[in-house]
Amino acid sequence: MSFTGKVAIVTGAGQGIGLEICRRLARVGSKVILNDLDEKLATGAVKNITNENGVCVAVAGDSSDPSIIQKLVDTAISKFGTLDIAIANAGITLYGHFFDYKPASFFEVMKVNLGGSFFLAQAAAKQMKKQEAGGSILFTSSVTGHQAHKNLAAYAMSKAALEMLAKNLVIELSQYRINVNTIAPGATLTDRTVSEPGYESTWSRITPMGKPASVTDIANAALFLVSEAAKHITGQTLIIDGGWTSVSPSPY
């Protein structure tokens, strides 16, 4: 898959899955606009990518803020002249028992996971339509959008909604040669999860393939769906979970 000359925006990319997607895109020739809420993470990630001879620019800020979203698109155009790929990867997980879940937590999850993804897709699609050259949009969902997880009702709701958004945008964007898909990662080894006691051993035990995903596993799927090889795939969700959703044993 060649991405030479392609320009991509990736949100929530200072570490973990988002960072690996940016690294892989840069390695295969894409110019990347990397966003993270944490400016230090964003600039550090960009430094690492540029040290690997990638082309990457940091735009720090809240990816659910429409002004930051527009800044991402404007930066792509001002720096590189075009926008070909938008990956709405930013998301937050706020655990809580259903009976005790606070309105502030609920609306924060919806703002970031849904609002940020919706309005990035909107801003990117407007630019792609204007360019008349097509493009690719990708959302990051989760296996929790397919199988119930304790204390994650709001999060799961937001992730399932993203998959429906991708389907609905098929009607809106296909005429402009913009395809829209979703990846749904399962348990994944990241800087955050490997520090959780028992995470890797628990998910290795209950995942049919015998281990959680790596960030590379997820990035491989993401790159395929935004590549020219997948241009006739749209409105779909690709689950990357080592088979967990087929059997769904609880980690608790």
Accessible surface in RSA format (square Angstrom, percent):
REM  Atomic radii and reference values for relative SASA: ProtOr
REM  Chains: A
REM  Algorithm: Lee & Richards
REM  Probe-radius: 1.40
REM  Slices: 20
REM RES _ NUM      All-atoms   Total-Side   Main-Chain    Non-polar    All polar
REM                ABS   REL    ABS   REL    ABS   REL    ABS   REL    ABS   REL
RES MET A   1   115.93  60.0  50.65  33.5  65.28 155.4  62.01  52.7  53.92  71.4
RES SER A   2    83.70  70.7  59.07  78.8  24.63  56.7  49.29 105.0  34.41  48.2
RES PHE A   3     2.57   1.3   2.28   1.4   0.29   0.7   2.57   1.6   0.00   0.0
RES THR A   4   109.47  77.9  89.00  90.2  20.48  48.8  68.80  92.4  40.67  61.5
RES GLY A   5    40.39  49.8   0.00   N/A  40.39  49.8  24.74  67.9  15.65  35.1
RES LYS A   6    58.60  28.6  58.60  36.0   0.00   0.0  25.13  22.6  33.47  35.7
RES VAL A   7     1.50   1.0   1.50   1.4   0.00   0.0   1.50   1.3   0.00   0.0
RES ALA A   8     0.00   0.0   0.00   0.0   0.00   0.0   0.00   0.0   0.00   0.0
RES ILE A   9     0.00   0.0   0.00   0.0   0.00   0.0   0.00   0.0   0.00   0.0
RES VAL A  10     0.00   0.0   0.00   0.0   0.00   0.0   0.00   0.0   0.00   0.0
RES THR A  11     3.74   2.7   3.74   3.8   0.00   0.0   1.60   2.1   2.14   3.2
RES GLY A  12    20.45  25.2   0.00   N/A  20.45  25.2  12.26  33.6   8.20  18.4
RES ALA A  13     0.00   0.0   0.00   0.0   0.00   0.0   0.00   0.0   0.00   0.0
RES GLY A  14     4.35   5.4   0.00   N/A   4.35   5.4   0.00   0.0   4.35   9.8
RES GLN A  15    83.34  46.6  78.71  57.5   4.63  11.0  19.48  41.5  63.86  48.4
RES GLY A  16    16.38  20.2   0.00   N/A  16.38  20.2  10.81  29.7   5.57  12.5
RES ILE A  17    28.45  16.2  24.60  18.3   3.85   9.3  24.60  17.7   3.85  10.4
RES GLY A  18     0.74   0.9   0.00   N/A   0.74   0.9   0.00   0.0   0.74   1.7
RES LEU A  19    33.57  18.7  33.57  24.0   0.00   0.0  33.57  23.6   0.00   0.0
RES GLU A  20    14.41   8.3  13.96  10.6   0.45   1.1   1.50   2.9  12.91  10.5
RES ILE A  21     0.00   0.0   0.00   0.0   0.00   0.0   0.00   0.0   0.00   0.0
RES CYS A  22     0.00   0.0   0.00   0.0   0.00   0.0   0.00   0.0   0.00   0.0
RES ARG A  23    49.83  20.9  49.22  25.1   0.61   1.5   9.61  13.1  40.22  24.4
RES ARG A  24    48.86  20.5  48.86  24.9   0.00   0.0   3.22   4.4  45.65  27.7
RES LEU A  25     0.00   0.0   0.00   0.0   0.00   0.0   0.00   0.0   0.00   0.0
RES ALA A  26    10.97  10.1   1.66   2.6   9.32  21.2   1.66   2.3   9.32  24.7
RES ARG A  27   138.29  58.1  99.19  50.6  39.10  93.1  46.88  64.1  91.41  55.4
RES VAL A  28    49.20  32.4  38.25  34.6  10.96  26.4  46.02  40.0   3.18   8.6
RES GLY A  29    30.87  38.1   0.00   N/A  30.87  38.1  22.75  62.4   8.12  18.2
RES SER A  30     1.89   1.6   0.00   0.0   1.89   4.4   0.00   0.0   1.89   2.6
RES LYS A  31    65.62  32.0  65.62  40.3   0.00   0.0  36.19  32.6  29.43  31.4
RES VAL A  32     0.00   0.0   0.00   0.0   0.00   0.0   0.00   0.0   0.00   0.0
RES ILE A  33     0.00   0.0   0.00   0.0   0.00   0.0   0.00   0.0   0.00   0.0
RES LEU A  34     0.00   0.0   0.00   0.0   0.00   0.0   0.00   0.0   0.00   0.0
RES ASN A  35     1.44   1.0   1.44   1.4   0.00   0.0   0.00   0.0   1.44   1.4
RES ASP A  36    15.83  11.1  15.73  15.7   0.10   0.2   0.41   1.0  15.41  15.4
RES LEU A  37   134.27  74.8 116.52  83.4  17.76  44.6 116.52  81.8  17.76  47.8
RES ASP A  38    65.53  45.9  57.53  57.3   8.00  18.9  22.81  53.7  42.72  42.6
RES GLU A  39   115.93  66.6 111.11  84.1   4.82  11.5  27.70  53.6  88.23  72.0
RES LYS A  40   173.99  84.9 164.03 100.6   9.96  23.7 111.14 100.0  62.85  66.9
RES LEU A  41    60.35  33.6  57.05  40.8   3.30   8.3  59.29  41.6   1.06   2.9
RES ALA A  42     0.03   0.0   0.03   0.0   0.00   0.0   0.03   0.0   0.00   0.0
RES THR A  43    69.66  49.5  63.20  64.1   6.46  15.4  51.40  69.0  18.26  27.6
RES GLY A  44    31.11  38.4   0.00   N/A  31.11  38.4  30.17  82.8   0.94   2.1
RES ALA A  45     3.39   3.1   0.02   0.0   3.37   7.7   1.59   2.2   1.80   4.8
RES VAL A  46    20.33  13.4  20.33  18.4   0.00   0.0  20.33  17.7   0.00   0.0
RES LYS A  47   136.37  66.5 132.56  81.3   3.81   9.1  78.91  71.0  57.46  61.2
RES ASN A  48    80.04  55.2  77.46  74.9   2.57   6.2  13.49  32.5  66.55  64.3
RES ILE A  49     1.26   0.7   1.18   0.9   0.08   0.2   1.24   0.9   0.02   0.1
RES THR A  50    59.67  42.4  45.98  46.6  13.69  32.6  36.47  49.0  23.20  35.1
RES ASN A  51   104.93  72.4  73.26  70.8  31.67  76.3  26.66  64.2  78.27  75.7
RES GLU A  52    78.00  44.8  53.60  40.5  24.40  58.1  40.12  77.6  37.88  30.9
RES ASN A  53   142.23  98.1 110.08 106.4  32.15  77.4  33.29  80.1 108.94 105.3
RES GLY A  54    11.78  14.5   0.00   N/A  11.78  14.5   4.61  12.7   7.17  16.1
RES VAL A  55    69.87  46.0  66.17  59.9   3.69   8.9  68.78  59.8   1.09   3.0
RES CYS A  56     9.72   7.4   0.00   0.0   9.72  22.8   0.00   0.0   9.72  10.5
RES VAL A  57    34.67  22.8  32.30  29.2   2.37   5.7  34.67  30.1   0.00   0.0
RES ALA A  58    32.46  29.8  10.56  16.3  21.91  49.8  10.59  14.9  21.88  58.0
RES VAL A  59     7.01   4.6   3.81   3.5   3.20   7.7   7.01   6.1   0.00   0.0
RES ALA A  60    29.54  27.2  13.77  21.3  15.77  35.9  13.92  19.6  15.62  41.4
RES GLY A  61    15.12  18.6   0.00   N/A  15.12  18.6  14.85  40.8   0.27   0.6
RES ASP A  62    43.23  30.3  40.17  40.0   3.06   7.2  16.14  38.0  27.09  27.0
RES SER A  63     9.87   8.3   6.97   9.3   2.90   6.7   3.06   6.5   6.81   9.5
RES SER A  64     8.39   7.1   0.13   0.2   8.26  19.0   0.13   0.3   8.26  11.6
RES ASP A  65    51.21  35.9  49.04  48.8   2.17   5.1   9.60  22.6  41.61  41.5
RES PRO A  66    87.98  64.1  82.12  74.9   5.86  21.3  83.49  68.9   4.49  27.9
RES SER A  67    73.66  62.2  58.03  77.4  15.63  36.0  53.46 113.8  20.20  28.3
RES ILE A  68    29.43  16.7  29.43  21.9   0.00   0.0  29.43  21.2   0.00   0.0
RES ILE A  69     3.19   1.8   3.19   2.4   0.00   0.0   3.19   2.3   0.00   0.0
RES GLN A  70    84.74  47.4  84.69  61.9   0.05   0.1  39.32  83.7  45.42  34.4
RES LYS A  71   108.27  52.8 104.91  64.4   3.36   8.0  58.93  53.0  49.34  52.6
RES LEU A  72     0.00   0.0   0.00   0.0   0.00   0.0   0.00   0.0   0.00   0.0
RES VAL A  73     3.70   2.4   3.70   3.3   0.00   0.0   3.70   3.2   0.00   0.0
RES ASP A  74    73.91  51.8  70.34  70.0   3.57   8.4  27.75  65.3  46.16  46.0
RES THR A  75    17.22  12.2  15.26  15.5   1.96   4.7   7.17   9.6  10.04  15.2
RES ALA A  76     0.00   0.0   0.00   0.0   0.00   0.0   0.00   0.0   0.00   0.0
RES ILE A  77    55.69  31.7  49.69  37.0   5.99  14.4  49.69  35.8   5.99  16.3
RES SER A  78    94.46  79.8  52.46  70.0  42.00  96.8  53.28 113.5  41.18  57.7
RES LYS A  79   125.47  61.2  96.01  58.9  29.46  70.1  41.99  37.8  83.48  88.9
RES PHE A  80    47.47  23.7  18.50  11.5  28.96  75.4  26.78  16.2  20.69  59.2
RES GLY A  81    54.33  67.0   0.00   N/A  54.33  67.0  27.40  75.2  26.92  60.3
RES THR A  82    35.38  25.2  35.38  35.9   0.00   0.0  26.77  36.0   8.61  13.0
RES LEU A  83     0.00   0.0   0.00   0.0   0.00   0.0   0.00   0.0   0.00   0.0
RES ASP A  84    20.52  14.4  19.34  19.3   1.17   2.8   2.90   6.8  17.62  17.6
RES ILE A  85     3.72   2.1   3.72   2.8   0.00   0.0   3.72   2.7   0.00   0.0
RES ALA A  86     0.33   0.3   0.17   0.3   0.17   0.4   0.17   0.2   0.17   0.4
RES ILE A  87     0.00   0.0   0.00   0.0   0.00   0.0   0.00   0.0   0.00   0.0
RES ALA A  88     4.33   4.0   3.33   5.1   1.01   2.3   3.33   4.7   1.01   2.7
RES ASN A  89    18.14  12.5  10.56  10.2   7.58  18.3   0.05   0.1  18.09  17.5
RES ALA A  90    16.72  15.4  10.53  16.3   6.18  14.1  12.54  17.7   4.17  11.1
RES GLY A  91    38.56  47.6   0.00   N/A  38.56  47.6   6.23  17.1  32.33  72.4
RES ILE A  92    51.65  29.4  46.85  34.9   4.80  11.6  51.65  37.2   0.00   0.0
RES THR A  93    47.62  33.9  26.39  26.8  21.24  50.6  12.77  17.1  34.86  52.7
RES LEU A  94    62.68  34.9  59.10  42.3   3.58   9.0  61.67  43.3   1.01   2.7
RES TYR A  95   134.69  62.9 107.52  61.2  27.18  70.7  75.76  56.9  58.93  72.6
RES GLY A  96    21.75  26.8   0.00   N/A  21.75  26.8  19.66  54.0   2.09   4.7
RES HIS A  97    86.63  47.3  80.33  55.8   6.30  16.1  50.41  52.0  36.22  42.1
RES PHE A  98   147.49  73.8 133.83  82.9  13.65  35.5 135.05  81.9  12.44  35.6
RES PHE A  99   169.81  85.0 135.98  84.2  33.83  88.0 139.40  84.5  30.41  87.0
RES ASP A 100    93.89  65.8  83.28  82.9  10.61  25.1  28.44  66.9  65.45  65.3
RES TYR A 101    48.93  22.8  23.41  13.3  25.53  66.4  26.32  19.8  22.61  27.9
RES LYS A 102   127.84  62.4 126.35  77.5   1.49   3.6  93.56  84.2  34.28  36.5
RES PRO A 103    92.46  67.4  87.75  80.0   4.71  17.1  92.32  76.2   0.14   0.9
RES ALA A 104    80.78  74.3  63.60  98.1  17.18  39.1  73.64 103.7   7.13  18.9
RES SER A 105    31.83  26.9  29.31  39.1   2.53   5.8   3.89   8.3  27.94  39.1
RES PHE A 106    58.74  29.4  58.74  36.4   0.00   0.0  58.74  35.6   0.00   0.0
RES PHE A 107   130.93  65.5 127.11  78.7   3.82   9.9 127.48  77.3   3.45   9.9
RES GLU A 108    72.02  41.3  69.81  52.8   2.21   5.3  22.88  44.3  49.14  40.1
RES VAL A 109     0.00   0.0   0.00   0.0   0.00   0.0   0.00   0.0   0.00   0.0
RES MET A 110    24.14  12.5  22.07  14.6   2.08   4.9  21.38  18.2   2.77   3.7
RES LYS A 111   100.90  49.2  91.94  56.4   8.96  21.3  58.78  52.9  42.12  44.9
RES VAL A 112    14.73   9.7  13.68  12.4   1.04   2.5  13.68  11.9   1.04   2.8
RES ASN A 113     0.34   0.2   0.00   0.0   0.34   0.8   0.23   0.6   0.11   0.1
RES LEU A 114    46.32  25.8  45.77  32.7   0.55   1.4  45.99  32.3   0.33   0.9
RES GLY A 115    18.50  22.8   0.00   N/A  18.50  22.8  17.90  49.1   0.60   1.3
RES GLY A 116     4.92   6.1   0.00   N/A   4.92   6.1   3.38   9.3   1.55   3.5
RES SER A 117     2.96   2.5   1.63   2.2   1.33   3.1   0.17   0.4   2.79   3.9
RES PHE A 118    88.21  44.1  86.60  53.6   1.61   4.2  86.60  52.5   1.61   4.6
RES PHE A 119    83.81  41.9  82.68  51.2   1.13   2.9  82.68  50.1   1.13   3.2
RES LEU A 120     2.40   1.3   2.40   1.7   0.00   0.0   2.40   1.7   0.00   0.0
RES ALA A 121     2.86   2.6   1.91   2.9   0.95   2.2   2.43   3.4   0.43   1.2
RES GLN A 122    77.55  43.4  68.88  50.3   8.67  20.6  22.68  48.3  54.86  41.6
RES ALA A 123    13.44  12.4   7.90  12.2   5.54  12.6  10.90  15.3   2.54   6.7
RES ALA A 124     0.00   0.0   0.00   0.0   0.00   0.0   0.00   0.0   0.00   0.0
RES ALA A 125     8.99   8.3   7.89  12.2   1.10   2.5   8.20  11.5   0.79   2.1
RES LYS A 126   135.71  66.2 127.20  78.0   8.51  20.3  82.00  73.8  53.71  57.2
RES GLN A 127    29.52  16.5  26.79  19.6   2.72   6.5   3.42   7.3  26.09  19.8
RES MET A 128     0.28   0.1   0.00   0.0   0.28   0.7   0.00   0.0   0.28   0.4
RES LYS A 129   105.09  51.3  99.19  60.9   5.91  14.1  50.92  45.8  54.17  57.7
RES LYS A 130   163.55  79.8 135.92  83.4  27.63  65.8  91.87  82.7  71.68  76.3
RES GLN A 131    47.39  26.5  18.68  13.7  28.71  68.4  26.22  55.8  21.17  16.1
RES GLU A 132   141.10  81.0 117.93  89.2  23.17  55.2  40.53  78.4 100.57  82.1
RES ALA A 133    65.90  60.6  43.26  66.8  22.64  51.5  45.76  64.4  20.15  53.4
RES GLY A 134     3.40   4.2   0.00   N/A   3.40   4.2   1.76   4.8   1.64   3.7
RES GLY A 135     7.98   9.8   0.00   N/A   7.98   9.8   6.89  18.9   1.09   2.4
RES SER A 136     3.48   2.9   3.41   4.6   0.07   0.2   0.95   2.0   2.53   3.5
RES ILE A 137     3.66   2.1   1.45   1.1   2.21   5.3   1.45   1.0   2.21   6.0
RES LEU A 138     0.74   0.4   0.74   0.5   0.00   0.0   0.74   0.5   0.00   0.0
RES PHE A 139     0.11   0.1   0.11   0.1   0.00   0.0   0.11   0.1   0.00   0.0
RES THR A 140    11.07   7.9  10.04  10.2   1.04   2.5  10.04  13.5   1.04   1.6
RES SER A 141     2.55   2.2   0.00   0.0   2.55   5.9   0.00   0.0   2.55   3.6
RES SER A 142     9.85   8.3   9.85  13.1   0.00   0.0   3.39   7.2   6.46   9.1
RES VAL A 143     6.46   4.3   6.46   5.8   0.00   0.0   6.46   5.6   0.00   0.0
RES THR A 144    12.24   8.7   7.69   7.8   4.55  10.8   7.69  10.3   4.55   6.9
RES GLY A 145    20.49  25.3   0.00   N/A  20.49  25.3   2.29   6.3  18.19  40.7
RES HIS A 146    75.58  41.3  43.34  30.1  32.24  82.5  32.19  33.2  43.39  50.5
RES GLN A 147    60.38  33.8  55.96  40.9   4.42  10.5   5.64  12.0  54.73  41.5
RES ALA A 148   105.31  96.8  69.07 106.6  36.23  82.4  76.46 107.7  28.85  76.4
RES HIS A 149    28.98  15.8  14.50  10.1  14.48  37.0  15.11  15.6  13.88  16.1
RES LYS A 150   130.84  63.8 114.68  70.4  16.17  38.5  68.39  61.6  62.46  66.5
RES ASN A 151    49.80  34.3  38.83  37.5  10.98  26.4   3.94   9.5  45.87  44.3
RES LEU A 152    10.20   5.7   8.54   6.1   1.66   4.2  10.10   7.1   0.10   0.3
RES ALA A 153    59.66  54.9  43.00  66.4  16.65  37.9  52.46  73.9   7.20  19.1
RES ALA A 154     6.95   6.4   2.93   4.5   4.02   9.1   5.19   7.3   1.76   4.7
RES TYR A 155    31.78  14.8  31.02  17.7   0.76   2.0   6.86   5.2  24.92  30.7
RES ALA A 156    17.77  16.3  16.69  25.8   1.08   2.5  16.95  23.9   0.81   2.2
RES MET A 157   107.88  55.9  96.50  63.9  11.39  27.1  87.79  74.6  20.09  26.6
RES SER A 158     0.00   0.0   0.00   0.0   0.00   0.0   0.00   0.0   0.00   0.0
RES LYS A 159     6.48   3.2   6.48   4.0   0.00   0.0   0.08   0.1   6.40   6.8
RES ALA A 160    42.93  39.5  35.88  55.4   7.05  16.0  36.84  51.9   6.09  16.1
RES ALA A 161    37.33  34.3  26.14  40.3  11.19  25.5  33.13  46.7   4.20  11.1
RES LEU A 162     1.42   0.8   1.42   1.0   0.00   0.0   1.42   1.0   0.00   0.0
RES GLU A 163    19.18  11.0  18.20  13.8   0.98   2.3   7.71  14.9  11.47   9.4
RES MET A 164   112.47  58.2 110.46  73.1   2.01   4.8  86.70  73.7  25.77  34.1
RES LEU A 165    27.69  15.4  22.88  16.4   4.81  12.1  27.13  19.1   0.56   1.5
RES ALA A 166     0.47   0.4   0.47   0.7   0.00   0.0   0.47   0.7   0.00   0.0
RES LYS A 167   118.15  57.6 110.52  67.8   7.63  18.2  55.11  49.6  63.03  67.1
RES ASN A 168    66.00  45.5  64.03  61.9   1.97   4.7  11.16  26.9  54.84  53.0
RES LEU A 169    23.93  13.3  23.93  17.1   0.00   0.0  23.93  16.8   0.00   0.0
RES VAL A 170    43.42  28.6  41.37  37.5   2.05   4.9  41.63  36.2   1.79   4.9
RES ILE A 171   136.48  77.7 114.87  85.6  21.61  52.1 121.91  87.8  14.57  39.5
RES GLU A 172    91.19  52.4  84.75  64.1   6.44  15.3  16.03  31.0  75.15  61.4
RES LEU A 173    18.88  10.5  18.88  13.5   0.00   0.0  18.88  13.3   0.00   0.0
RES SER A 174    51.83  43.8  37.55  50.1  14.28  32.9  37.77  80.4  14.06  19.7
RES GLN A 175   134.05  75.0  93.46  68.3  40.58  96.6  41.25  87.8  92.80  70.4
RES TYR A 176    69.73  32.6  59.72  34.0  10.01  26.1  43.70  32.8  26.03  32.1
RES ARG A 177   147.56  62.0 137.36  70.0  10.20  24.3  70.79  96.7  76.77  46.5
RES ILE A 178     2.70   1.5   0.08   0.1   2.62   6.3   0.65   0.5   2.04   5.5
RES ASN A 179     6.49   4.5   5.29   5.1   1.21   2.9   5.85  14.1   0.64   0.6
RES VAL A 180     0.00   0.0   0.00   0.0   0.00   0.0   0.00   0.0   0.00   0.0
RES ASN A 181     1.25   0.9   1.25   1.2   0.00   0.0   0.42   1.0   0.83   0.8
RES THR A 182     0.00   0.0   0.00   0.0   0.00   0.0   0.00   0.0   0.00   0.0
RES ILE A 183     0.00   0.0   0.00   0.0   0.00   0.0   0.00   0.0   0.00   0.0
RES ALA A 184     0.00   0.0   0.00   0.0   0.00   0.0   0.00   0.0   0.00   0.0
RES PRO A 185    11.35   8.3   8.14   7.4   3.21  11.7   8.14   6.7   3.21  20.0
RES GLY A 186    11.42  14.1   0.00   N/A  11.42  14.1   2.52   6.9   8.90  19.9
RES ALA A 187    15.38  14.1   2.03   3.1  13.35  30.4   8.44  11.9   6.94  18.4
RES THR A 188     7.61   5.4   5.68   5.8   1.93   4.6   5.52   7.4   2.08   3.1
RES LEU A 189    44.03  24.5  36.29  26.0   7.74  19.5  36.47  25.6   7.56  20.3
RES THR A 190    22.92  16.3  16.23  16.5   6.69  15.9  21.16  28.4   1.77   2.7
RES ASP A 191   104.88  73.5  90.95  90.5  13.93  32.9  25.63  60.3  79.26  79.0
RES ARG A 192   145.95  61.3 137.51  70.1   8.45  20.1  76.85 105.0  69.10  41.9
RES THR A 193     6.79   4.8   6.79   6.9   0.00   0.0   6.79   9.1   0.00   0.0
RES VAL A 194    84.87  55.8  56.82  51.4  28.05  67.6  58.30  50.7  26.58  72.1
RES SER A 195    86.90  73.4  54.77  73.1  32.14  74.0  48.14 102.5  38.77  54.3
RES GLU A 196    67.42  38.7  62.12  47.0   5.31  12.6  30.36  58.7  37.06  30.3
RES PRO A 197   137.01  99.9 102.43  93.4  34.59 125.7 115.02  95.0  22.00 136.7
RES GLY A 198    41.05  50.6   0.00   N/A  41.05  50.6  27.77  76.2  13.28  29.8
RES TYR A 199    34.42  16.1  28.00  15.9   6.42  16.7  25.94  19.5   8.49  10.5
RES GLU A 200    90.77  52.1  87.87  66.5   2.90   6.9  23.13  44.7  67.64  55.2
RES SER A 201    76.19  64.4  62.06  82.8  14.13  32.5  55.35 117.9  20.84  29.2
RES THR A 202    32.19  22.9  29.89  30.3   2.29   5.5   9.76  13.1  22.43  33.9
RES TRP A 203    20.24   8.1  20.24   9.8   0.00   0.0  11.76   6.3   8.48  13.8
RES SER A 204    32.42  27.4  25.58  34.1   6.84  15.8  19.79  42.1  12.63  17.7
RES ARG A 205   171.93  72.2 136.67  69.7  35.25  83.9  77.16 105.5  94.76  57.4
RES ILE A 206    13.59   7.7   5.82   4.3   7.77  18.7  11.16   8.0   2.44   6.6
RES THR A 207     7.41   5.3   2.81   2.8   4.60  11.0   1.72   2.3   5.69   8.6
RES PRO A 208    77.69  56.6  34.20  31.2  43.50 158.1  47.66  39.4  30.03 186.6
RES MET A 209   147.24  76.3 121.98  80.7  25.26  60.1  91.79  78.0  55.45  73.5
RES GLY A 210    42.46  52.4   0.00   N/A  42.46  52.4  25.74  70.6  16.72  37.4
RES LYS A 211   132.98  64.9 130.35  80.0   2.62   6.2  73.36  66.0  59.62  63.5
RES PRO A 212     5.09   3.7   0.19   0.2   4.90  17.8   1.77   1.5   3.33  20.7
RES ALA A 213    12.05  11.1   3.91   6.0   8.13  18.5   8.59  12.1   3.45   9.1
RES SER A 214    44.35  37.5  43.34  57.8   1.01   2.3  37.87  80.6   6.48   9.1
RES VAL A 215    32.83  21.6  32.59  29.5   0.24   0.6  32.59  28.3   0.24   0.6
RES THR A 216    55.49  39.5  55.49  56.3   0.00   0.0  35.59  47.8  19.89  30.1
RES ASP A 217    56.75  39.8  50.96  50.7   5.79  13.7  10.77  25.3  45.98  45.9
RES ILE A 218     0.00   0.0   0.00   0.0   0.00   0.0   0.00   0.0   0.00   0.0
RES ALA A 219     0.00   0.0   0.00   0.0   0.00   0.0   0.00   0.0   0.00   0.0
RES ASN A 220    64.48  44.5  59.89  57.9   4.59  11.1  23.59  56.8  40.89  39.5
RES ALA A 221    11.82  10.9   5.89   9.1   5.93  13.5  11.43  16.1   0.39   1.0
RES ALA A 222     0.00   0.0   0.00   0.0   0.00   0.0   0.00   0.0   0.00   0.0
RES LEU A 223     1.92   1.1   1.92   1.4   0.00   0.0   1.92   1.3   0.00   0.0
RES PHE A 224    72.99  36.5  72.99  45.2   0.00   0.0  72.99  44.3   0.00   0.0
RES LEU A 225     7.39   4.1   5.47   3.9   1.93   4.8   5.47   3.8   1.93   5.2
RES VAL A 226     7.41   4.9   0.46   0.4   6.96  16.8   0.46   0.4   6.96  18.9
RES SER A 227     3.44   2.9   1.71   2.3   1.73   4.0   3.44   7.3   0.00   0.0
RES GLU A 228   104.61  60.1  87.59  66.3  17.02  40.5  50.30  97.3  54.30  44.3
RES ALA A 229    73.98  68.0  33.20  51.2  40.78  92.8  45.98  64.7  28.00  74.2
RES ALA A 230     0.26   0.2   0.00   0.0   0.26   0.6   0.26   0.4   0.00   0.0
RES LYS A 231    65.35  31.9  48.49  29.8  16.86  40.1  45.59  41.0  19.76  21.1
RES HIS A 232   186.38 101.9 163.22 113.4  23.17  59.3 112.61 116.1  73.78  85.8
RES ILE A 233    57.66  32.8  54.72  40.8   2.94   7.1  57.66  41.5   0.00   0.0
RES THR A 234    38.09  27.1  28.72  29.1   9.36  22.3  28.64  38.5   9.45  14.3
RES GLY A 235     4.58   5.6   0.00   N/A   4.58   5.6   2.11   5.8   2.47   5.5
RES GLN A 236   100.36  56.1  98.62  72.1   1.74   4.1  26.30  56.0  74.05  56.2
RES THR A 237    43.01  30.6  13.16  13.3  29.85  71.1   9.33  12.5  33.67  50.9
RES LEU A 238    71.11  39.6  70.08  50.1   1.03   2.6  70.75  49.7   0.36   1.0
RES ILE A 239    59.70  34.0  38.82  28.9  20.88  50.3  38.82  28.0  20.88  56.7
RES ILE A 240    28.61  16.3  25.72  19.2   2.89   7.0  28.61  20.6   0.00   0.0
RES ASP A 241    16.05  11.2   7.56   7.5   8.49  20.1   3.22   7.6  12.83  12.8
RES GLY A 242    25.65  31.6   0.00   N/A  25.65  31.6  16.40  45.0   9.25  20.7
RES GLY A 243    27.36  33.7   0.00   N/A  27.36  33.7  22.74  62.4   4.62  10.3
RES TRP A 244     6.38   2.6   6.38   3.1   0.00   0.0   6.38   3.4   0.00   0.0
RES THR A 245    23.69  16.8  14.96  15.2   8.73  20.8   4.96   6.7  18.73  28.3
RES SER A 246    99.74  84.3  59.53  79.4  40.21  92.6  35.75  76.1  63.99  89.7
RES VAL A 247    94.22  62.0  63.25  57.3  30.97  74.6  69.38  60.3  24.85  67.4
RES SER A 248    37.65  31.8  19.49  26.0  18.16  41.8  17.28  36.8  20.37  28.5
RES PRO A 249    47.80  34.8  37.25  34.0  10.54  38.3  47.80  39.5   0.00   0.0
RES SER A 250    68.47  57.9  47.45  63.3  21.02  48.4  43.58  92.8  24.89  34.9
RES PRO A 251    33.49  24.4  15.16  13.8  18.33  66.6  15.57  12.9  17.92 111.4
RES TYR A 252   149.69  69.9  86.22  49.1  63.48 165.2 106.98  80.4  42.72  52.7
END  Absolute sums over single chains surface
CHAIN  1 A    11699.7       9264.9       2434.8       6916.4       4783.3
END  Absolute sums over all chains
TOTAL         11699.7       9264.9       2434.8       6916.4       4783.3
